[in-house]
Amino acid sequence: MTDKLHFSLVSPEKELFSGDVDQVDLPGTEGDLGIFPKHSPLMAAIRTGAITVYAEGEQMQYFVQGGFADVTTEGLTVLAEKAMSMADIDRDALRADLDAATAQLEGLEGDAAFAVQQNIDGLMALIAN
């Protein structure tokens, strides 16, 4: 039997996924992360973008906006501020989020501006697809 990674994706509304997988790719604020079974423990902030879950030769994608990824010896847990299946994305709602983030960017500097710009970049990439 091959090793599996236990993965849980949780938003404030509900748990979107919980199960054993082969790999999870995450949009980290410091760069993209590929998490495999037996990965070293870490905690990372995640940015707006897509989480790709690989299991049993299939891929599933989820949209996330903000939150944290926690890798432990038990597996990977993503606590997302906002998350949904890519199939459930409402493009009009994404455009509204993009407009709000763009307005928020005005007057910000430093790390705050960087975080909002990452959100804008992620929203624009999802709208383009």
Backbone hydrogen bonds, N-H to C=O, Kabsch-Sander energy under -0.5 kcal/mol:
donor,donor_aa,acceptor,acceptor_aa,energy
5,L,21,V,-3.1
7,F,5,L,-0.5
7,F,19,G,-3.1
8,S,76,L,-2.2
9,L,17,F,-2.5
10,V,8,S,-0.5
10,V,78,V,-3.0
11,S,14,K,-2.9
16,L,9,L,-2.4
16,L,14,K,-0.6
17,F,9,L,-1.4
19,G,7,F,-2.2
21,V,5,L,-3.0
22,D,54,Y,-3.0
23,Q,54,Y,-1.5
24,V,35,I,-2.1
25,D,52,T,-2.8
26,L,33,L,-3.0
28,G,26,L,-1.1
28,G,31,G,-0.7
29,T,45,A,-2.4
31,G,28,G,-1.2
33,L,26,L,-2.6
35,I,24,V,-3.3
35,I,33,L,-0.5
36,F,34,G,-0.5
39,H,36,F,-1.3
42,L,71,V,-1.4
44,A,69,A,-2.4
46,I,67,G,-2.4
47,R,27,P,-3.1
49,G,64,V,-2.2
51,I,62,Y,-3.0
52,T,25,D,-1.9
52,T,50,A,-0.5
53,V,51,I,-0.5
53,V,60,M,-3.2
54,Y,23,Q,-2.9
55,A,53,V,-0.5
55,A,58,E,-2.3
58,E,55,A,-2.0
60,M,53,V,-2.3
62,Y,51,I,-2.3
63,F,84,M,-3.1
64,V,49,G,-2.7
65,Q,82,K,-2.3
68,F,79,L,-2.2
69,A,44,A,-3.1
70,D,77,T,-2.8
71,V,42,L,-3.3
72,T,70,D,-0.6
72,T,75,G,-3.1
75,G,72,T,-0.9
76,L,6,H,-3.0
77,T,70,D,-2.3
78,V,8,S,-2.9
79,L,68,F,-2.6
79,L,77,T,-0.6
80,A,10,V,-2.9
80,A,78,V,-0.8
81,E,66,G,-1.6
82,K,65,Q,-0.7
82,K,66,G,-0.6
84,M,63,F,-1.9
86,M,61,Q,-2.1
88,D,85,S,-1.7
89,I,86,M,-1.3
91,R,89,I,-0.7
94,L,90,D,-2.1
95,R,91,R,-2.3
96,A,92,D,-2.0
97,D,93,A,-2.5
98,L,94,L,-2.6
99,D,95,R,-2.5
100,A,96,A,-2.3
101,A,97,D,-2.6
102,T,98,L,-2.5
103,A,99,D,-2.1
104,Q,100,A,-2.0
105,L,101,A,-1.7
106,E,102,T,-0.8
106,E,103,A,-0.5
108,L,105,L,-2.2
112,A,109,E,-0.9
113,A,109,E,-1.0
114,F,110,G,-2.2
115,A,111,D,-2.5
116,V,112,A,-2.0
117,Q,113,A,-2.5
118,Q,114,F,-2.2
119,N,115,A,-1.7
120,I,116,V,-2.4
121,D,117,Q,-2.9
122,G,118,Q,-2.3
123,L,119,N,-2.4
124,M,120,I,-2.8
125,A,121,D,-2.1
126,L,122,G,-2.0
127,I,123,L,-2.5
128,A,124,M,-2.0
129,N,125,A,-1.0
